[in-house]
Amino acid sequence: MNVKKLGRTGFDISTITFGCWELGGGPWEFTNDQNNIQLLRKAYELGITTFDTAEGYGNGHSEEVVGEALGDVRKECILTTKVSRSNLKAQDVRRSAENSLKRLKTDYIDIYYIHWPSFDVPVEETLSEFVKLKEEGLIRAIGVSNFSIDQLKEAVKYGQIDVIQPEYSLLHRAIENEMVPFCQEHHIGIMSYSSIAKGILTGAFHLQGKALKEGDFRAERRLFLPEHLLAEKELLEAMQEMAVAKGTNVTQIAIAWLLHQEALTSAIIGTQDEHHLANNLQAAALSLSAAEIAALNTISDRALAVIGY
């Protein structure tokens, strides 16, 4: 597994990060804790060093699973977690961080994020507490997730922002015009979530005939609206053609495209399946030519012209 330096932090993270949202239960189909603990260990053994969770994933349960799985190798891992929007007042930030530390069975968090910007708590108040936590050694780096470019510009006034976590994939490229140049200029890392677009970029819904089960939370998400599924079809067919020519599969093409983006530090990808994990990791070794990337970008642009960036 390749690693990259994260912004100005001085430490490296793996270019594929294990995303732990599903491990908390919640809206996802859930296997069981023992399966997921074993899967986290397998990911670590295969070279993933970076694991992303949040207090909001299963009301802290995802953090507990991560702590149980990686406690004895904690010093070899990068653990990232997030404080929820409802806990952004200074005293609540500290309480959330302390609770996350307990669940993760650690005495420090490598990257601590604001999960979503607040509607009413000034970011200055929130980040002032983040800075104190960093000075005390309870966190090593500060991140923000789901921030607009204007919100990020405001945030950097009150603390060193080391990394952002936006939605980013071939079907969500809103960060490219303004956010990416700003992050490059200010040495801010980028860790993408929804890297395979909540399953769309596996080809399951366009090429394999899969349909969402009744009650699946994704049914109301923009990429799964019927007219948007139709607009995405050309891209998925082009990815399938490219995958066949390269002896790989659509999922690996989607991940490889991300890993070829110069500004990206790590792609966050979650799973509860060992076969999917192995397949995802193989994408790190997949090379795409400049012409192949340009072709994917062009077809992606056509889809995004319909569904929005």
URKA-V636394 format. One record per backbone hydrogen bond with DSSP energy under -1.0 kcal/mol. CO is the residue of the C=O (numbers start at 1). NH is the residue of the N-H. If there is no record, write none. Layout:
co=CO nh=NH
co=CO nh=NH
//
This chain:
co=2 nh=15
co=4 nh=13
co=6 nh=9
co=11 nh=6
co=13 nh=4
co=15 nh=267
co=17 nh=269
co=18 nh=52
co=21 nh=24
co=22 nh=25
co=25 nh=28
co=32 nh=36
co=33 nh=37
co=34 nh=38
co=35 nh=39
co=36 nh=40
co=37 nh=41
co=38 nh=42
co=39 nh=43
co=40 nh=44
co=41 nh=45
co=42 nh=46
co=43 nh=48
co=44 nh=47
co=49 nh=78
co=50 nh=18
co=51 nh=80
co=52 nh=20
co=54 nh=57
co=56 nh=58
co=57 nh=62
co=58 nh=61
co=60 nh=64
co=61 nh=65
co=62 nh=66
co=63 nh=67
co=64 nh=68
co=65 nh=69
co=66 nh=70
co=67 nh=71
co=70 nh=73
co=73 nh=76
co=74 nh=77
co=78 nh=51
co=79 nh=110
co=79 nh=111
co=80 nh=53
co=81 nh=113
co=82 nh=55
co=83 nh=115
co=84 nh=87
co=89 nh=93
co=90 nh=94
co=91 nh=95
co=92 nh=96
co=93 nh=97
co=94 nh=98
co=95 nh=99
co=96 nh=100
co=97 nh=101
co=98 nh=102
co=99 nh=103
co=100 nh=104
co=101 nh=106
co=109 nh=140
co=111 nh=81
co=112 nh=143
co=113 nh=83
co=114 nh=145
co=122 nh=126
co=123 nh=127
co=124 nh=128
co=125 nh=129
co=126 nh=130
co=127 nh=131
co=128 nh=132
co=129 nh=133
co=130 nh=134
co=131 nh=135
co=132 nh=136
co=133 nh=138
co=133 nh=139
co=134 nh=137
co=138 nh=109
co=141 nh=112
co=142 nh=162
co=142 nh=163
co=143 nh=114
co=144 nh=165
co=148 nh=152
co=149 nh=153
co=150 nh=154
co=151 nh=155
co=152 nh=156
co=154 nh=157
co=155 nh=158
co=162 nh=189
co=163 nh=144
co=164 nh=191
co=165 nh=146
co=166 nh=193
co=169 nh=172
co=172 nh=169
co=173 nh=176
co=175 nh=180
co=178 nh=182
co=179 nh=183
co=180 nh=184
co=181 nh=185
co=182 nh=186
co=183 nh=188
co=189 nh=164
co=190 nh=265
co=190 nh=266
co=192 nh=268
co=193 nh=168
co=194 nh=197
co=196 nh=199
co=196 nh=201
co=197 nh=200
co=199 nh=202
co=200 nh=203
co=203 nh=207
co=203 nh=208
co=204 nh=210
co=213 nh=216
co=216 nh=219
co=218 nh=221
co=221 nh=224
co=222 nh=225
co=225 nh=229
co=226 nh=230
co=227 nh=231
co=228 nh=232
co=232 nh=236
co=233 nh=237
co=234 nh=238
co=235 nh=239
co=236 nh=240
co=237 nh=241
co=238 nh=242
co=239 nh=243
co=240 nh=244
co=241 nh=245
co=242 nh=246
co=243 nh=248
co=249 nh=253
co=250 nh=254
co=251 nh=255
co=252 nh=256
co=253 nh=257
co=254 nh=258
co=255 nh=259
co=256 nh=260
co=258 nh=261
co=261 nh=264
co=266 nh=192
co=267 nh=17
co=269 nh=19
co=273 nh=277
co=274 nh=278
co=275 nh=279
co=276 nh=280
co=277 nh=281
co=278 nh=282
co=280 nh=283
co=281 nh=284
co=282 nh=285
co=283 nh=286
co=289 nh=293
co=290 nh=294
co=291 nh=295
co=292 nh=296
co=293 nh=297
co=294 nh=298
co=295 nh=299
co=296 nh=300
co=297 nh=301
co=298 nh=302
co=299 nh=303
co=300 nh=304
co=301 nh=305
co=303 nh=306
co=303 nh=307
co=304 nh=308
co=309 nh=174
//
